[in-house]
Amino acid sequence: MGRAGLDKDPQQIAAMFDGVAGGYDRTNSLISFGQDGHWRRQAVRALGLVPGHKVLDVAAGTAVSTVALGETGAWCVASDFSIGMLQAGAERDVPKVAGDALHLPFADAAFDAVTISFGLRNVNDTHAALVEFARVTRPGGQLLVCEVSRPRRPIRWGHGFYLRSVMPRIAGRLSSNPEAYVYLAESMQAWPDQKSLARIISEAGWQDVAWRNLTFGVVALHHAIRAG
């Protein structure tokens, strides 16, 4: 199975996630010390969804996040380019569509909101992905990015040590492909901070970009509005 590199070749990324799909949710919960559920709930609340809204959940993996979004009464579809991840979430009763974040198989302005949780950093062209998200969002619609970020001091040093030394060891005991979690740790450390990601989102044509830190900035929610 192996690991992907930080060049984020799409075939390598998809194959890597296919290989860890079976135990992905359990491993995620353990390496986040159970915080993944809290982050999902905060992401849902940030959107203020109501019944009748149409939501696209990009890089949805096993559709855990999609189910949480759907509990608002909104109609939600999970999209991911890892067929293995979608299959691992087959029992979750939400629509699932195989799709690349850079070439989404949906019409222009089809959705009221687009979300992506812990997937944007795995796309090899962040700006192009954000432009594509805008294409499928109606004018005035929402974007919500939930992603790892830059913790505040003094948390930052301990978090970096955890990513470099502790998380790969935990994953080594739990995952069928420990090397995948070496990549994931490296991708987290290389990811832009809150302000830098906000600038990238703005440059992709979104407006009213704002962010909120979760868990001392270990994760951040970035929210934006599709220009009219």
FENFEN-V996709 format. One record per run of one state. SS is the DSSP state (H for helix, E for strand, L for the rest). FROM is the first residue (numbers start at 1). TO is the last residue. If there is no record, write none. Layout:
BEGIN
ss:SS from:FROM to:TO
ss:SS from:FROM to:TO
END
This chain:
BEGIN
ss:L from:1 to:9
ss:H from:10 to:31
ss:L from:32 to:34
ss:H from:35 to:47
ss:L from:48 to:53
ss:E from:54 to:58
ss:L from:59 to:63
ss:H from:64 to:70
ss:L from:71 to:74
ss:E from:75 to:80
ss:L from:81 to:82
ss:H from:83 to:88
ss:L from:89 to:94
ss:E from:95 to:98
ss:L from:99 to:99
ss:E from:100 to:100
ss:L from:101 to:102
ss:E from:103 to:103
ss:L from:104 to:110
ss:E from:111 to:117
ss:L from:118 to:119
ss:H from:120 to:122
ss:L from:123 to:125
ss:H from:126 to:135
ss:L from:136 to:136
ss:E from:137 to:148
ss:L from:149 to:154
ss:H from:155 to:174
ss:L from:175 to:177
ss:H from:178 to:190
ss:L from:191 to:193
ss:H from:194 to:203
ss:L from:204 to:205
ss:E from:206 to:214
ss:H from:215 to:217
ss:L from:218 to:218
ss:E from:219 to:226
ss:L from:227 to:228
END
